[in-house]
Amino acid sequence: MQPHSSTRLSDAERMACATTAAFLRSVLGLRPMSLGVAALSFAGLYLCSGATVTLLFLGCFLATVPVLYLLFRVELDAGLFERLAAPEAGEEPLPSMDLALLKLGLLKAVAPRPLDDRLRGTRRLALRTLSLIAAQLVVLCVAVIVVASMK
């Protein structure tokens, strides 16, 4: 997307915001799976013994904390991009959003950033979240395999 002279978002930019919000909402659909993995890991900690198995289940369980934090950020960004995509977003939606985030303490300083940078940052956040959830699943599978091989 090209920079534009007006601060109002173009139709293409609003569509990019709507698409980003939809992508982020799909990532949020993995929250129950991550919590399920945490529950299975907790059960594994209780039911299984052995240093290796304990470390695997513990690591998997503790990974839930950063996953939930990242999912919180993904949900916040999804809501913000949905608002930016709305036709009634206003004349200066990006500066207004930055000011609101600053007032809430969710932004340290207001530095003008183009929409493309925001879209890329949100994509990185979503991919980081997906990677951590995938790692959580892999560690759980390894723990289960180790437990099964002990029997």
Backbone as CSV, one residue per row, in Angstrom:
resi,resn,N_x,N_y,N_z,CA_x,CA_y,CA_z,C_x,C_y,C_z
1,MET,0.826,-1.182,0.000,0.000,0.000,0.000,0.875,1.252,0.000
2,GLN,0.461,2.215,-0.757,1.216,3.450,-0.874,0.770,4.444,0.193
3,PRO,1.716,5.270,0.688,1.304,6.316,1.610,0.362,7.288,0.907
4,HIS,-0.487,7.895,1.663,-1.432,8.831,1.063,-1.421,10.128,1.848
5,SER,-1.924,11.191,1.206,-1.871,12.508,1.843,-2.925,12.645,2.939
6,SER,-4.046,11.997,2.788,-5.113,12.075,3.787,-4.830,11.093,4.921
7,THR,-5.340,11.389,6.109,-5.165,10.466,7.217,-6.310,9.461,7.277
8,ARG,-7.354,9.680,6.475,-8.452,8.711,6.390,-7.929,7.492,5.638
9,LEU,-8.331,6.305,6.081,-7.878,5.082,5.431,-8.638,4.866,4.127
10,SER,-7.915,4.399,3.130,-8.545,4.093,1.832,-9.326,2.787,1.957
11,ASP,-10.105,2.477,0.935,-10.848,1.216,0.923,-9.891,0.023,0.979
12,ALA,-8.782,0.100,0.260,-7.800,-0.998,0.258,-7.185,-1.162,1.651
13,GLU,-6.892,-0.060,2.317,-6.328,-0.136,3.663,-7.345,-0.687,4.661
14,ARG,-8.591,-0.264,4.511,-9.630,-0.809,5.399,-9.810,-2.301,5.177
15,MET,-9.718,-2.736,3.920,-9.821,-4.165,3.618,-8.626,-4.915,4.212
16,ALA,-7.443,-4.325,4.147,-6.258,-4.952,4.761,-6.458,-5.084,6.274
17,CYS,-7.058,-4.088,6.881,-7.342,-4.139,8.324,-8.366,-5.231,8.636
18,ALA,-9.401,-5.327,7.817,-10.438,-6.349,8.028,-9.859,-7.751,7.851
19,THR,-9.017,-7.921,6.851,-8.389,-9.223,6.607,-7.457,-9.593,7.756
20,THR,-6.705,-8.629,8.235,-5.814,-8.865,9.374,-6.622,-9.253,10.603
21,ALA,-7.710,-8.563,10.845,-8.566,-8.889,11.999,-9.104,-10.312,11.879
22,ALA,-9.512,-10.705,10.687,-10.028,-12.065,10.481,-8.924,-13.102,10.715
23,PHE,-7.732,-12.827,10.235,-6.598,-13.719,10.460,-6.324,-13.861,11.960
24,LEU,-6.333,-12.746,12.669,-6.080,-12.783,14.108,-7.175,-13.553,14.844
25,ARG,-8.420,-13.394,14.419,-9.522,-14.143,15.048,-9.340,-15.646,14.847
26,SER,-8.790,-16.039,13.692,-8.565,-17.473,13.464,-7.476,-18.003,14.388
27,VAL,-6.484,-17.194,14.682,-5.436,-17.596,15.635,-6.046,-17.769,17.024
28,LEU,-6.978,-16.909,17.376,-7.623,-16.995,18.694,-8.399,-18.290,18.870
29,GLY,-8.786,-18.914,17.769,-9.487,-20.186,17.841,-8.638,-21.303,18.433
30,LEU,-7.335,-21.089,18.541,-6.438,-22.106,19.104,-6.314,-22.013,20.631
31,ARG,-6.931,-21.012,21.225,-6.848,-20.864,22.691,-7.326,-22.110,23.434
32,PRO,-8.492,-22.693,23.084,-8.924,-23.895,23.800,-7.933,-25.053,23.672
33,MET,-7.307,-25.182,22.503,-6.331,-26.251,22.325,-5.133,-26.034,23.238
34,SER,-4.649,-24.813,23.323,-3.513,-24.521,24.190,-3.860,-24.789,25.651
35,LEU,-5.059,-24.421,26.057,-5.485,-24.692,27.435,-5.659,-26.185,27.668
36,GLY,-6.122,-26.917,26.656,-6.229,-28.370,26.760,-4.863,-29.016,26.918
37,VAL,-3.891,-28.528,26.161,-2.517,-29.033,26.277,-1.995,-28.756,27.685
38,ALA,-2.298,-27.587,28.218,-1.868,-27.262,29.578,-2.506,-28.207,30.591
39,ALA,-3.782,-28.498,30.403,-4.474,-29.404,31.325,-3.883,-30.810,31.250
40,LEU,-3.594,-31.286,30.043,-2.975,-32.607,29.889,-1.576,-32.632,30.505
41,SER,-0.856,-31.548,30.353,0.481,-31.457,30.944,0.404,-31.478,32.455
42,PHE,-0.556,-30.771,33.000,-0.728,-30.762,34.452,-1.072,-32.162,34.952
43,ALA,-1.949,-32.839,34.231,-2.293,-34.216,34.595,-1.067,-35.120,34.491
44,GLY,-0.262,-34.899,33.468,0.966,-35.673,33.310,1.926,-35.455,34.459
45,LEU,2.009,-34.226,34.952,2.866,-33.933,36.110,2.405,-34.715,37.331
46,TYR,1.115,-34.828,37.481,0.538,-35.500,38.646,0.666,-37.018,38.536
47,LEU,0.478,-37.553,37.327,0.389,-39.001,37.149,1.714,-39.689,36.849
48,CYS,2.677,-38.962,36.307,3.908,-39.606,35.853,5.091,-39.202,36.725
49,SER,6.089,-40.071,36.738,7.306,-39.764,37.488,8.504,-39.885,36.562
50,GLY,9.606,-39.393,37.009,10.834,-39.397,36.215,11.218,-37.977,35.863
51,ALA,12.498,-37.696,35.949,12.991,-36.332,35.748,12.699,-35.811,34.341
52,THR,12.963,-36.630,33.335,12.760,-36.186,31.945,11.292,-35.885,31.674
53,VAL,10.442,-36.810,32.078,9.002,-36.628,31.848,8.497,-35.417,32.617
54,THR,8.936,-35.271,33.851,8.509,-34.126,34.663,8.922,-32.815,34.013
55,LEU,10.156,-32.744,33.527,10.616,-31.511,32.875,9.827,-31.219,31.603
56,LEU,9.536,-32.256,30.838,8.763,-32.051,29.607,7.350,-31.546,29.918
57,PHE,6.671,-32.217,30.825,5.315,-31.780,31.179,5.329,-30.393,31.821
58,LEU,6.321,-30.132,32.666,6.406,-28.826,33.323,6.650,-27.720,32.296
59,GLY,7.563,-27.971,31.362,7.835,-26.979,30.319,6.610,-26.695,29.474
60,CYS,5.899,-27.750,29.142,4.682,-27.614,28.345,3.627,-26.819,29.111
61,PHE,3.491,-27.133,30.393,2.508,-26.441,31.230,2.875,-24.966,31.395
62,LEU,4.147,-24.687,31.681,4.576,-23.304,31.899,4.537,-22.465,30.620
63,ALA,4.633,-23.112,29.467,4.541,-22.380,28.193,3.161,-21.756,28.008
64,THR,2.203,-22.202,28.789,0.848,-21.656,28.687,0.811,-20.175,29.063
65,VAL,1.655,-19.764,29.995,1.644,-18.359,30.439,1.988,-17.419,29.283
66,PRO,3.118,-17.606,28.591,3.371,-16.703,27.461,2.368,-16.870,26.320
67,VAL,1.855,-18.083,26.128,0.840,-18.282,25.080,-0.393,-17.429,25.386
68,LEU,-0.852,-17.463,26.631,-2.035,-16.674,26.997,-1.773,-15.179,26.870
69,TYR,-0.565,-14.736,27.221,-0.215,-13.323,27.060,-0.250,-12.935,25.571
70,LEU,0.360,-13.765,24.733,0.360,-13.467,23.297,-1.053,-13.494,22.726
71,LEU,-1.879,-14.437,23.190,-3.267,-14.490,22.722,-4.050,-13.252,23.164
72,PHE,-3.746,-12.727,24.355,-4.363,-11.470,24.792,-4.001,-10.352,23.818
73,ARG,-2.729,-10.275,23.460,-2.288,-9.230,22.533,-2.908,-9.418,21.151
74,VAL,-3.026,-10.673,20.702,-3.658,-10.957,19.415,-5.118,-10.505,19.439
75,GLU,-5.808,-10.793,20.549,-7.218,-10.395,20.647,-7.368,-8.874,20.661
76,LEU,-6.486,-8.201,21.363,-6.512,-6.736,21.378,-6.295,-6.185,19.969
77,ASP,-5.290,-6.702,19.283,-5.017,-6.233,17.924,-6.178,-6.540,16.978
78,ALA,-6.802,-7.700,17.133,-7.949,-8.035,16.286,-9.051,-6.999,16.462
79,GLY,-9.334,-6.641,17.696,-10.352,-5.624,17.957,-9.978,-4.273,17.378
80,LEU,-8.720,-3.905,17.511,-8.271,-2.617,16.975,-8.356,-2.592,15.448
81,PHE,-7.946,-3.678,14.800,-8.014,-3.714,13.340,-9.449,-3.787,12.842
82,GLU,-10.330,-4.430,13.596,-11.753,-4.415,13.225,-12.279,-2.986,13.261
83,ARG,-11.874,-2.250,14.284,-12.314,-0.848,14.404,-11.755,0.001,13.260
84,LEU,-10.483,-0.231,12.917,-9.891,0.523,11.810,-10.567,0.197,10.483
85,ALA,-11.044,-1.021,10.343,-11.691,-1.442,9.097,-13.084,-0.850,8.938
86,ALA,-13.682,-0.432,10.032,-15.052,0.091,9.986,-15.085,1.419,9.233
87,PRO,-16.102,1.619,8.396,-16.197,2.875,7.647,-16.299,4.097,8.563
88,GLU,-16.840,3.909,9.761,-16.991,5.039,10.682,-15.767,5.218,11.584
89,ALA,-14.604,4.749,11.134,-13.380,4.840,11.943,-12.941,6.278,12.179
90,GLY,-13.408,7.196,11.392,-13.089,8.607,11.613,-12.053,9.133,10.639
91,GLU,-11.761,10.415,10.801,-10.830,11.097,9.896,-9.385,10.720,10.168
92,GLU,-9.002,10.528,11.416,-7.621,10.229,11.770,-7.579,9.000,12.668
93,PRO,-7.874,7.816,12.126,-8.003,6.642,12.983,-6.697,6.184,13.631
94,LEU,-5.582,6.266,12.916,-4.321,5.792,13.499,-3.836,6.678,14.645
95,PRO,-3.786,7.998,14.469,-3.388,8.844,15.606,-4.363,8.739,16.786
96,SER,-5.653,8.602,16.498,-6.642,8.464,17.576,-6.432,7.168,18.343
97,MET,-6.160,6.083,17.618,-5.910,4.796,18.257,-4.641,4.870,19.106
98,ASP,-3.590,5.479,18.579,-2.342,5.606,19.340,-2.548,6.397,20.619
99,LEU,-3.317,7.463,20.534,-3.575,8.279,21.715,-4.360,7.492,22.763
100,ALA,-5.357,6.729,22.335,-6.131,5.900,23.273,-5.241,4.852,23.930
101,LEU,-4.373,4.196,23.155,-3.458,3.194,23.711,-2.470,3.828,24.687
102,LEU,-2.037,5.032,24.372,-1.127,5.767,25.256,-1.806,6.092,26.584
103,LYS,-3.052,6.547,26.514,-3.793,6.887,27.736,-4.037,5.660,28.613
104,LEU,-4.183,4.481,27.987,-4.391,3.241,28.739,-3.080,2.648,29.263
105,GLY,-1.967,3.220,28.845,-0.671,2.698,29.244,-0.235,1.493,28.425
106,LEU,-0.873,1.262,27.293,-0.536,0.128,26.442,0.466,0.503,25.347
107,LEU,0.804,1.773,25.298,1.782,2.269,24.335,2.694,3.219,25.096
108,LYS,3.997,3.091,24.898,4.949,3.896,25.660,5.066,5.323,25.124
109,ALA,5.071,5.459,23.828,5.193,6.779,23.218,4.482,6.752,21.876
110,VAL,3.974,7.899,21.508,3.294,7.999,20.221,4.324,8.386,19.173
111,ALA,4.662,7.424,18.346,5.536,7.669,17.206,4.748,7.253,15.972
112,PRO,4.542,8.161,15.049,3.740,7.822,13.871,4.337,6.617,13.135
113,ARG,3.485,5.629,12.920,3.888,4.434,12.168,2.902,4.229,11.044
114,PRO,3.414,3.914,9.863,2.504,3.648,8.745,1.704,2.370,9.006
115,LEU,0.581,2.281,8.356,-0.292,1.117,8.516,0.431,-0.170,8.135
116,ASP,1.239,-0.131,7.074,1.960,-1.336,6.649,2.857,-1.883,7.756
117,ASP,3.514,-1.004,8.495,4.356,-1.453,9.613,3.510,-2.119,10.691
118,ARG,2.352,-1.580,10.942,1.448,-2.149,11.938,0.954,-3.533,11.502
119,LEU,0.626,-3.653,10.220,0.167,-4.940,9.688,1.274,-6.000,9.789
120,ARG,2.499,-5.615,9.446,3.625,-6.547,9.544,3.873,-6.950,11.000
121,GLY,3.821,-5.989,11.912,4.034,-6.290,13.323,2.987,-7.238,13.875
122,THR,1.758,-7.038,13.459,0.677,-7.912,13.914,0.838,-9.314,13.339
123,ARG,1.275,-9.405,12.114,1.518,-10.723,11.512,2.627,-11.443,12.279
124,ARG,3.694,-10.731,12.617,4.787,-11.343,13.404,4.269,-11.830,14.751
125,LEU,3.430,-11.036,15.397,2.850,-11.426,16.686,2.034,-12.713,16.532
126,ALA,1.212,-12.784,15.494,0.395,-13.981,15.276,1.269,-15.201,14.997
127,LEU,2.310,-15.027,14.189,3.188,-16.154,13.875,3.985,-16.595,15.100
128,ARG,4.382,-15.660,15.932,5.057,-15.998,17.196,4.127,-16.818,18.084
129,THR,2.882,-16.407,18.145,1.888,-17.121,18.947,1.685,-18.532,18.419
130,LEU,1.527,-18.659,17.100,1.353,-19.977,16.493,2.572,-20.867,16.730
131,SER,3.752,-20.292,16.649,4.982,-21.064,16.875,5.052,-21.588,18.300
132,LEU,4.678,-20.760,19.254,4.726,-21.187,20.652,3.684,-22.273,20.936
133,ILE,2.514,-22.147,20.344,1.489,-23.184,20.506,1.967,-24.486,19.859
134,ALA,2.593,-24.390,18.694,3.128,-25.594,18.036,4.211,-26.235,18.891
135,ALA,5.081,-25.426,19.477,6.129,-25.960,20.353,5.512,-26.652,21.564
136,GLN,4.468,-26.052,22.102,3.762,-26.646,23.243,3.235,-28.037,22.861
137,LEU,2.663,-28.157,21.685,2.148,-29.452,21.215,3.264,-30.469,21.005
138,VAL,4.359,-30.035,20.420,5.485,-30.942,20.178,6.031,-31.469,21.498
139,VAL,6.205,-30.586,22.472,6.731,-31.014,23.771,5.770,-31.993,24.437
140,LEU,4.473,-31.732,24.332,3.499,-32.669,24.902,3.604,-34.032,24.216
141,CYS,3.717,-34.049,22.890,3.845,-35.321,22.161,5.108,-36.064,22.571
142,VAL,6.203,-35.348,22.711,7.453,-35.982,23.141,7.280,-36.572,24.540
143,ALA,6.633,-35.816,25.435,6.416,-36.315,26.792,5.571,-37.596,26.780
144,VAL,4.543,-37.611,25.967,3.688,-38.792,25.873,4.470,-39.974,25.310
145,ILE,5.291,-39.740,24.318,6.115,-40.801,23.736,7.090,-41.351,24.769
146,VAL,7.698,-40.466,25.547,8.631,-40.903,26.587,7.894,-41.749,27.625
147,VAL,6.713,-41.302,28.036,5.923,-42.071,29.016,5.568,-43.436,28.435
148,ALA,5.140,-43.473,27.175,4.754,-44.735,26.549,5.936,-45.696,26.419
149,SER,7.113,-45.156,26.190,8.292,-46.021,26.045,8.778,-46.565,27.389
150,MET,8.341,-45.947,28.473,8.735,-46.406,29.807,7.921,-47.607,30.248
151,LYS,6.817,-47.865,29.634,5.902,-48.955,30.060,6.311,-50.280,29.500
